[in-house]
Amino acid sequence: MTDVNYIFLLSLTIIVIGYILKKLNIISEENGKTIAKVVFNVTLPALILNVIISIEITPSLGLITLISILYCIPILVLAFTLFRNYPKEIKGLIFMAVIGFNVGHFAYPLIEGIWNEEGLKYIAMFDIGNAMVIFVICYILGLIYSPNNEFQDKKELAKNILFKLL
């Protein structure tokens, strides 16, 4: 068995064990939320920071981050075109869903297993751009298309968005 298969099977085994523990009521939903908080708020950020501080930023690595950010523009234009007749709230959800990537959950362990530290630096740089897209562009789209958006005036909406982003 190759290293790639081993890493994939290890990841899959962890997922299956978690699923079985949940089905047998050994781990409750509340336990799962706590574990998820630790993984998403401590483990993954620590892994990303560990990778980022250990690499030398080069123009090609910066280009990967830029590509990640620029990817959202044609995808957003396509989504605007395809879903222009949908209700406002549905459009907002679709726009927010299509422009980002979910690379942290499963990709990092697989990439580390396949390409080691070298692969992690590339995915981390890509994920930096992805984070900018998700935490800035998706957030703006969420504010604009939210059913709770009470702003009719575009200037007021723009001020509100800028205030919330800051």
SULQUIUR-V437982 format. One record per residue. RES is the residue in one letter. PHI is phi as a letter, one per 20 degrees, with the letter a starting at -180 (999 if undefined). OMEGA is omega in radians with two decimals (999 if undefined). D_FIRST is the distance of its C-alpha to the first C-alpha in whole Angstrom. Layout:
# SULQUIUR-V437982
res=<RES,RES>
phi=<PHI,PHI>
omega=<OMEGA,OMEGA>
d_first=<D_FIRST,D_FIRST>
This chain:
# SULQUIUR-V437982
res=<M,T,D,V,N,Y,I,F,L,L,S,L,T,I,I,V,I,G,Y,I,L,K,K,L,N,I,I,S,E,E,N,G,K,T,I,A,K,V,V,F,N,V,T,L,P,A,L,I,L,N,V,I,I,S,I,E,I,T,P,S,L,G,L,I,T,L,I,S,I,L,Y,C,I,P,I,L,V,L,A,F,T,L,F,R,N,Y,P,K,E,I,K,G,L,I,F,M,A,V,I,G,F,N,V,G,H,F,A,Y,P,L,I,E,G,I,W,N,E,E,G,L,K,Y,I,A,M,F,D,I,G,N,A,M,V,I,F,V,I,C,Y,I,L,G,L,I,Y,S,P,N,N,E,F,Q,D,K,K,E,L,A,K,N,I,L,F,K,L,L>
phi=<999,e,f,f,f,f,f,f,f,f,f,f,f,f,f,f,f,g,f,f,f,f,f,e,l,f,d,e,f,f,f,f,f,f,f,f,f,f,f,f,d,c,f,f,g,f,f,f,f,f,f,f,f,e,d,e,f,d,g,f,f,f,f,f,f,f,f,g,f,f,g,f,f,f,f,f,f,f,f,g,f,f,d,f,e,e,f,g,f,f,g,g,f,f,g,f,f,e,e,d,d,d,e,f,f,d,f,g,f,f,f,f,f,e,d,l,f,f,f,f,f,f,f,f,f,f,f,f,f,f,f,f,f,f,e,d,f,f,f,f,f,f,f,f,e,f,f,e,f,e,e,e,e,f,f,f,f,f,f,f,f,f,f,f,f,f>
omega=<-3.12,3.11,-3.13,3.14,3.13,-3.13,3.12,-3.14,3.09,3.11,3.13,3.12,3.12,3.11,-3.14,3.11,3.09,3.13,-3.14,3.12,3.10,-3.13,3.13,-3.13,3.04,3.06,-3.14,3.10,3.11,3.07,3.13,3.11,3.12,3.11,3.13,3.11,3.12,-3.12,-3.03,-3.07,-3.13,-2.99,-3.11,3.07,3.11,3.10,-3.13,3.12,3.11,3.13,-3.06,-3.08,-3.10,-3.11,3.04,-3.10,3.11,3.11,-3.13,3.07,3.06,3.11,3.10,3.11,3.13,3.10,3.12,3.13,-3.08,3.12,-3.03,-3.07,3.13,3.11,3.11,3.08,3.11,3.13,3.08,-3.12,-3.07,-3.01,-3.07,-3.10,3.13,3.06,-3.06,-3.07,3.14,3.10,3.14,3.11,-3.14,-3.12,-3.12,-3.08,-2.99,-2.97,-3.11,3.11,3.09,-3.03,-2.99,-2.98,-3.06,-3.03,-3.06,3.13,3.14,-3.14,3.10,3.13,-3.09,-3.01,3.14,-3.09,-3.13,3.12,-3.13,-3.12,3.12,3.14,3.11,3.11,3.07,-3.10,3.07,3.08,3.11,3.12,3.10,3.11,-3.07,-3.04,3.06,-3.04,3.11,3.13,3.10,3.11,3.10,3.11,-3.11,-3.02,-3.13,3.05,3.11,3.13,-3.10,-3.08,3.05,-3.12,-3.10,3.10,3.10,3.12,3.13,3.10,3.14,3.13,-3.14,3.12,-3.11,3.11,3.13,999>
d_first=<0,4,7,8,6,7,10,11,10,12,15,15,15,18,20,20,21,24,25,25,27,30,30,31,33,32,32,35,35,37,34,32,34,34,31,31,33,32,29,30,33,32,28,28,31,30,27,28,31,29,28,31,33,31,31,33,35,35,37,33,32,35,35,32,34,37,35,33,37,38,36,38,41,40,38,41,44,42,42,45,46,44,45,49,51,49,50,50,48,45,45,45,42,40,41,39,36,36,36,33,30,28,25,25,24,20,20,21,18,15,17,17,13,13,16,18,21,22,21,22,26,26,25,27,30,29,30,33,35,33,35,38,38,37,40,42,42,41,43,46,45,45,49,50,49,49,52,53,54,58,59,60,61,59,60,60,56,55,57,55,52,53,54,51,48,50>
